[in-house]
Amino acid sequence: MAFRELWSSKRAFILASIGSAIGLGNLWRFPFKCYENGGGAFLIAYFIALFVAGIPVLLLEISLGHKFGLAAPGTFKKVKKKFEFLGWWAVLVGFGIVTYYAVVMAWSLLYGIFSVSHKWGSNPVNFFYKDFLKLTDSPFQLGSINPLILIGLVICWILIMFSIWKGAKTVGKVVYATVVLPWILLIVFVIRGVTLPGAGIGIIYYIKPVFVKLLEPSVWMAAFGQIFYSVSIGFGIMIAYASFLPKNSDILGSAYIIGISDALTAFVGGFAVFGTLGYYADIKGLPIEQVLKGGPGLTFCTYPEVISHLPFAQVFGVLFFLMLMTLAIDSAFSLVEAFAASLEDKFGIKHRTANFIASGTGLLLGIFFTFGAGLYWLDIADHFLEHFGLIPIVLVECIVIGWFYKTNKLRQHLNEVSHGRLKGWWVWFIKIVIPVILIVLFITQIIKEIKTPYEGYPASAIAIAGWGLVILLPIIAIVFSLIKARHDRADEETLEEE
């Protein structure tokens, strides 16, 4: 097998994997999902999803990457030649996400600069949507490219590209800053958030369960979707990262550390968000329901106004958006690395070339989201890729490994390189439990989407950026898998399983 750059240490791999898992979703997506789905009830569903599906699939992906030493497409080709498309499908969904994820990074970068002078003024909502995004009235009223956001996007892609310039060697150094620093800043914001006047109102709202919500399939769909999105499974990231591990690595212990660290970061981060929102509701004299906004509204409208009321507001503003940038960047470059490593394995190109191709393509595609209507298309794409991109991939992944591969052989490999032992229950979870859960949730969500179009967007916009994207990516994946490349590293050795 050709030389492959390895992690400098097990710690570097764990930090990189945690960095990939912990991102904007922990402080942006997670709190609002919690609010939408019954507060503490969602927390119950979320932690159940972590241990029922999150960690078992994480173990599956890390074991596959470590065993075969290849990115996702090459790995699934080793399992069975016709399954190469599954690896491409995973990395393409992740790459699709990073094209707009980098745009949100650009917003955070620019808002960190705006924090110095509180450029959003007394009306952060109006500033964000009208002055900053220049949001148009509908998805098909595209508007024009926002040059300021475009500059921020170019800077973010330069940072992403150089973070993975030498693969695992560079990433292993970068993550010490991009993982440790946001943790430190998050602790600062948690302490500040829970000690503000009125914080208790928000915290109670956060952790008080509405148990009847657990009877709604949409809550469980949200929990499983958030777990897959947050823990970075279904993207091919963990397969690629594990392919850089040395022969003897504690896979079992690493998977538990990565999964639990991500979930606890989201949970702890929720106290910072809801404590701050409780304070904001208190000074405004409003119910907390009226101050909580989902998605970018929470980060770029509510938080800037809250920051404006804090002592040392400029300092907290800069630190908050610095935290967002450092949270986002390692998630972004892990998605790019998964795609770049796949190109490297398939076509035999140098890592830097693959890195440049992936980053350049991501930048070009991301320009679309800098138009005035960009937020509409970003929102639709994000919703559909989370629900109908990730979950089908994890479902097919479990079926492929559970029924077309000797899963016990993979468990044996995992146990040989780990300090502990994984019992036989894991095989049955991969083969039956997880697929059954995901099939039920997937069908339920499709029915819901058909009955109620997402956020009332025009059917044509949903058809293009929603269903169209979900259908297009696996087709492109099949095309990639059918390409015959002379340097395909998955062909360098005889397939281990027929």
C-alpha positions in Angstrom: 0.0 0.0 0.0 1.2 3.5 -0.8 2.6 5.7 2.0 -0.1 7.5 4.0 0.7 10.3 6.4 -0.2 9.2 10.0 -1.3 11.2 13.0 1.5 12.3 15.2 -0.3 10.8 18.2 -3.6 9.3 19.4 -4.3 12.6 21.1 -4.1 14.5 17.8 -6.6 12.1 16.2 -9.1 12.5 19.1 -8.7 16.2 19.1 -9.2 16.4 15.3 -12.3 14.1 15.6 -13.8 16.1 18.4 -13.0 19.3 16.5 -14.9 17.9 13.5 -17.8 16.9 15.7 -18.0 20.1 17.8 -19.1 23.0 15.5 -21.6 25.7 15.0 -24.4 23.1 15.4 -23.6 22.8 19.1 -24.4 26.5 19.7 -26.7 27.2 16.8 -28.7 24.1 15.8 -28.8 22.2 19.1 -30.4 24.9 21.4 -33.2 25.6 18.9 -33.8 21.9 18.2 -34.1 21.6 22.0 -36.6 24.5 22.2 -38.7 23.1 19.2 -38.9 19.6 20.6 -39.9 19.8 24.2 -36.8 21.1 26.1 -35.6 18.3 28.4 -37.6 15.8 26.4 -35.4 16.4 23.4 -32.3 16.0 25.7 -33.6 12.5 26.7 -34.1 11.6 23.0 -30.8 13.1 22.1 -28.7 11.1 24.6 -30.6 7.9 23.8 -29.8 8.5 20.1 -26.2 9.0 21.0 -25.8 5.6 22.7 -28.2 3.7 20.4 -26.9 4.9 17.1 -24.3 7.7 17.4 -21.5 5.8 19.2 -22.2 2.4 17.5 -22.0 4.0 14.0 -18.9 6.0 15.1 -17.3 2.7 16.1 -18.2 1.3 12.7 -16.7 4.1 10.7 -13.5 4.4 12.7 -13.0 0.6 12.5 -13.5 0.6 8.7 -11.1 3.5 8.2 -8.5 2.0 10.4 -8.8 -1.5 8.9 -8.5 -0.5 5.3 -6.4 2.6 5.6 -8.4 4.5 2.9 -11.0 7.3 2.6 -14.7 6.4 2.5 -15.0 5.5 -1.3 -11.9 3.2 -1.2 -13.0 1.6 2.0 -16.5 0.6 0.7 -14.9 -0.6 -2.5 -12.8 -2.9 -0.4 -15.9 -4.2 1.4 -17.5 -4.9 -2.0 -16.6 -3.3 -5.3 -20.2 -2.2 -6.1 -20.5 -0.2 -2.8 -17.8 2.4 -3.7 -20.7 4.8 -4.5 -21.7 4.8 -0.9 -18.4 6.4 0.2 -18.7 9.0 -2.6 -22.3 9.7 -1.5 -21.1 10.4 2.1 -18.3 12.7 1.2 -20.4 14.6 -1.4 -23.1 15.3 1.2 -20.5 16.6 3.5 -18.9 18.6 0.8 -22.3 20.1 -0.1 -22.7 21.2 3.5 -19.3 22.8 3.7 -20.0 25.0 0.7 -22.6 27.0 2.7 -21.0 26.3 6.1 -18.0 28.3 5.1 -20.4 31.2 4.3 -21.7 31.1 7.9 -18.0 31.2 9.0 -17.6 34.3 6.9 -20.5 35.9 8.7 -18.9 35.1 12.0 -15.6 36.5 10.9 -17.2 39.8 9.8 -19.3 40.0 13.0 -16.2 39.6 15.1 -15.0 42.8 13.4 -18.4 44.5 13.8 -18.3 43.8 17.5 -15.6 46.3 18.1 -17.9 49.2 17.2 -21.3 47.4 17.6 -22.0 48.1 14.0 -25.4 46.4 14.3 -26.6 49.4 16.3 -29.9 49.4 18.1 -31.7 47.0 15.7 -29.6 43.9 15.1 -32.4 42.1 13.2 -32.8 44.9 10.7 -29.0 45.2 10.4 -28.5 41.4 9.8 -31.2 40.8 7.2 -31.3 44.1 5.4 -28.0 45.9 5.8 -25.6 42.9 6.1 -27.2 40.1 4.0 -29.3 42.5 1.8 -31.9 39.7 1.9 -34.3 39.8 -1.0 -38.1 39.1 -0.8 -38.0 35.5 -2.2 -35.6 32.7 -3.2 -36.0 33.5 -6.9 -35.2 37.1 -6.5 -31.5 36.5 -6.4 -30.2 40.0 -5.9 -26.5 40.6 -6.3 -23.2 39.2 -4.8 -22.4 40.8 -1.5 -18.7 41.9 -1.9 -18.1 42.0 1.9 -19.3 38.5 2.5 -17.4 37.3 -0.6 -14.1 38.7 0.9 -14.9 37.0 4.2 -15.6 33.7 2.3 -12.3 33.9 0.5 -10.4 34.4 3.7 -12.3 31.5 5.4 -11.4 29.1 2.5 -7.7 30.2 2.7 -7.8 29.3 6.4 -9.5 25.9 5.6 -7.1 25.1 2.8 -3.9 25.8 4.9 -5.3 23.9 7.9 -5.2 20.7 5.9 -2.3 21.6 3.6 -0.2 18.6 4.7 -3.1 16.3 5.7 -2.9 14.7 9.2 0.4 16.4 9.9 -1.0 19.9 9.6 -4.4 19.1 11.1 -2.8 17.5 14.1 -1.1 20.8 14.9 -4.0 23.1 14.1 -6.6 21.3 16.3 -4.7 22.1 19.5 -5.8 25.7 19.0 -9.1 25.2 17.3 -10.4 22.7 19.9 -8.9 23.9 23.2 -9.5 27.6 22.6 -13.3 27.3 22.0 -13.7 25.1 25.0 -12.1 27.7 27.2 -14.2 30.4 25.7 -17.4 28.3 26.0 -16.7 27.8 29.7 -16.3 31.6 30.1 -19.7 32.1 28.3 -21.4 29.4 30.4 -20.2 31.0 33.7 -21.3 34.4 32.4 -24.6 33.2 31.1 -25.8 31.3 34.2 -24.9 34.2 36.5 -26.8 36.9 34.7 -30.1 38.3 36.2 -33.0 36.3 34.9 -30.8 33.4 33.7 -32.9 30.9 35.7 -35.9 31.5 33.5 -34.0 30.4 30.4 -32.3 27.5 32.1 -35.6 26.1 33.4 -37.1 26.4 29.9 -34.0 24.5 28.6 -34.0 21.5 30.9 -37.7 21.1 31.9 -39.1 18.2 29.8 -42.4 18.2 28.0 -42.7 14.4 28.1 -45.6 14.2 25.7 -43.2 15.3 23.0 -41.5 11.9 23.2 -44.5 10.4 21.6 -43.9 12.5 18.4 -41.7 10.8 15.7 -40.5 14.3 14.6 -38.7 14.7 18.0 -36.8 11.4 17.5 -36.0 12.3 13.9 -34.6 15.6 15.1 -32.6 13.9 17.8 -31.1 11.2 15.5 -30.5 13.8 12.8 -28.7 16.1 15.2 -26.5 13.3 16.5 -25.4 12.3 13.0 -24.8 15.9 12.0 -23.0 16.8 15.2 -20.9 13.7 15.7 -19.8 13.8 12.0 -21.0 10.4 11.0 -22.3 9.7 7.6 -19.9 12.2 6.0 -17.0 9.9 5.5 -14.9 12.1 7.9 -14.3 9.6 10.6 -13.4 6.9 8.0 -10.8 9.3 6.4 -9.5 10.4 9.8 -9.2 6.8 11.1 -7.3 5.9 7.9 -4.4 8.0 9.2 -4.2 6.1 12.5 -1.2 3.9 13.3 -1.7 0.1 13.6 -2.2 -0.1 17.3 -4.9 2.4 18.3 -7.6 2.3 21.0 -10.6 2.6 18.7 -13.1 1.7 21.4 -11.9 4.2 23.9 -11.5 6.9 21.2 -15.1 6.5 19.9 -16.6 6.9 23.4 -14.4 10.0 24.1 -15.4 11.6 20.8 -19.1 10.9 21.0 -19.5 11.9 24.7 -17.3 15.0 24.4 -19.5 16.3 21.5 -22.8 15.6 23.3 -21.6 17.2 26.6 -20.3 20.2 24.7 -23.7 20.7 23.2 -25.5 20.2 26.5 -23.2 22.5 28.4 -23.3 25.1 25.7 -27.1 25.1 26.0 -26.7 26.6 29.5 -24.8 29.5 28.0 -27.4 30.1 25.3 -30.5 29.7 27.5 -29.1 31.5 30.5 -28.3 34.5 28.2 -31.7 34.3 26.6 -33.3 34.3 30.1 -31.4 37.5 30.9 -32.5 39.1 27.6 -36.2 38.1 28.2 -35.9 39.6 31.7 -34.5 43.0 30.6 -37.1 43.2 27.8 -40.0 42.1 29.9 -41.0 39.4 27.4 -41.7 35.7 27.6 -38.6 33.7 26.6 -40.5 32.2 23.6 -40.6 35.7 22.0 -36.8 36.2 22.2 -35.7 32.8 21.0 -35.0 32.7 17.2 -33.8 29.7 15.3 -30.8 29.3 13.1 -28.8 32.4 12.2 -31.4 34.6 14.0 -30.1 33.3 17.4 -26.5 33.9 16.6 -26.6 37.1 14.5 -29.7 38.9 15.9 -30.4 37.9 19.4 -26.8 37.5 20.6 -25.5 40.8 19.3 -28.3 42.6 21.1 -27.6 40.7 24.3 -23.9 41.5 24.0 -24.8 45.2 23.6 -26.3 45.1 27.2 -23.3 43.4 28.8 -20.4 45.1 30.6 -17.2 45.0 28.5 -19.5 44.4 25.5 -16.8 44.8 22.9 -14.6 42.2 24.6 -17.5 39.7 24.9 -18.5 40.4 21.3 -15.1 39.7 19.8 -14.6 36.6 22.0 -18.1 35.2 21.1 -17.5 35.4 17.4 -13.9 34.2 17.8 -15.4 31.1 19.6 -17.8 30.6 16.6 -14.9 30.8 14.1 -12.8 28.3 16.0 -15.7 26.0 16.5 -16.5 26.1 12.8 -13.2 25.9 11.1 -12.2 22.3 12.2 -15.7 21.1 11.3 -15.2 22.7 7.9 -11.7 21.4 7.1 -12.7 17.9 8.2 -15.4 17.9 5.6 -13.0 19.1 3.0 -10.3 16.6 4.1 -12.7 13.7 3.7 -13.3 14.8 0.1 -9.7 15.6 -0.7 -8.5 12.2 0.7 -11.0 10.5 -1.5 -9.7 12.3 -4.6 -6.2 11.4 -3.6 -7.0 7.7 -3.2 -9.0 7.5 -6.4 -6.9 9.4 -8.8 -3.4 9.1 -7.3 -3.0 12.9 -7.1 -0.9 14.6 -4.4 -2.6 15.6 -1.3 -1.9 19.3 -1.8 -3.4 19.1 -5.3 -6.5 17.4 -4.0 -6.7 19.9 -1.3 -6.5 22.8 -3.7 -9.1 21.3 -6.0 -11.6 20.6 -3.2 -11.1 24.1 -1.6 -11.3 25.9 -4.9 -14.5 24.1 -5.9 -16.0 24.7 -2.5 -15.3 28.4 -2.8 -16.8 28.7 -6.2 -20.0 26.9 -5.2 -20.2 28.9 -2.0 -20.3 32.2 -4.0 -24.0 31.4 -4.8 -24.8 31.8 -1.1 -23.4 35.3 -1.0 -26.2 36.6 -3.2 -29.1 38.5 -1.6 -31.3 35.3 -1.7 -28.5 33.1 -0.4 -30.0 32.6 3.0 -33.2 31.1 1.6 -31.2 28.5 -0.5 -28.9 27.8 2.4 -31.8 27.1 4.8 -33.5 24.8 2.3 -30.3 22.9 1.5 -29.3 22.5 5.1 -32.7 21.2 6.1 -32.9 18.5 3.4 -29.2 17.4 3.6 -29.6 16.9 7.4 -32.9 14.9 7.1 -32.6 13.2 3.7 -28.9 13.2 3.1 -27.3 12.0 6.3 -30.0 9.5 7.6 -30.2 7.5 4.3 -26.4 7.3 4.2 -26.2 5.9 7.7 -29.0 3.5 7.0 -27.4 2.1 3.9 -24.0 2.0 5.6 -25.5 -0.2 8.4 -27.2 -2.5 5.9 -24.1 -2.8 3.7 -21.8 -3.6 6.7 -24.4 -5.6 8.6 -25.5 -7.8 5.8 -22.8 -7.8 3.1 -19.7 -8.0 5.2 -18.6 -10.1 8.1 -19.4 -7.7 10.8 -18.0 -9.9 13.5 -14.7 -9.8 11.6 -14.8 -6.0 11.9 -15.6 -6.3 15.6 -12.6 -8.7 16.0 -10.3 -6.1 14.4 -11.7 -3.4 16.7 -11.1 -5.6 19.8 -7.5 -6.5 18.6 -6.4 -2.9 18.6 -8.5 -1.6 21.5 -7.9 -1.7 25.3 -11.4 -2.9 26.0 -13.7 -5.3 24.3 -16.8 -4.7 22.2 -19.5 -7.3 22.9 -21.8 -9.0 20.3 -24.7 -6.5 20.9 -23.0 -4.1 18.6 -23.4 -6.5 15.6 -27.1 -6.7 16.2 -27.4 -2.9 16.6 -25.7 -2.4 13.2 -27.7 -5.2 11.4 -31.2 -4.7 12.9 -31.8 -2.1 15.6 -30.4 1.0 13.9 -31.8 0.2 10.4 -35.3 -0.4 11.8 -35.3 2.9 13.8 -34.0 4.9 10.8 -36.4 3.4 8.3 -39.4 4.3 10.6 -38.1 7.8 11.1 -37.2 8.3 7.5 -40.7 7.3 6.2 -42.3 9.4 8.9 -40.3 12.5 7.9 -41.1 12.1 4.2 -44.8 12.0 5.0 -44.4 15.1 7.1 -42.5 17.0 4.3 -45.1 16.0 1.7 -48.0 17.2 3.9 -46.3 20.5 5.0 -43.7 22.0 2.7 -40.7 23.2 4.7 -41.1 26.8 6.1 -43.7 27.5 3.4 -41.0 28.0 0.7 -42.2 27.8 -3.0 -42.5 24.2 -4.2 -40.1 24.9 -7.0 -37.4 26.2 -4.6 -37.8 23.0 -2.5 -37.7 20.9 -5.6 -34.3 22.4 -6.6 -32.4 23.0 -3.4 -34.2 20.3 -1.4 -35.3 17.1 -3.2 -33.2 18.0 -6.3 -30.0 18.1 -4.2 -30.8 15.0 -2.3 -31.4 13.0 -5.5 -28.5 14.6 -7.4 -25.7 13.8 -4.9 -26.1 10.0 -5.0 -26.2 10.1 -8.8 -22.9 12.0 -8.9 -21.6 9.5 -6.4 -22.4 6.6 -8.8 -20.7 8.4 -11.6 -17.5 8.9 -9.5 -17.6 5.2 -8.6 -17.9 4.1 -12.3 -14.8 6.1 -13.3 -11.9 3.8 -13.9 -8.8 5.4 -12.4 -5.3 3.9 -12.9 -4.2 4.9 -9.5 -7.2 3.8 -7.5 -5.6 2.7 -4.2 -8.6 0.4 -3.4 -7.4 -1.7 -6.4 -3.8 -1.9 -5.2 -4.5 -5.0 -3.1 -6.9 -7.9 -3.6 -10.3 -7.1 -2.2 -10.6 -8.7 1.2 -14.3 -9.5 1.0 -16.1 -10.9 -2.0 
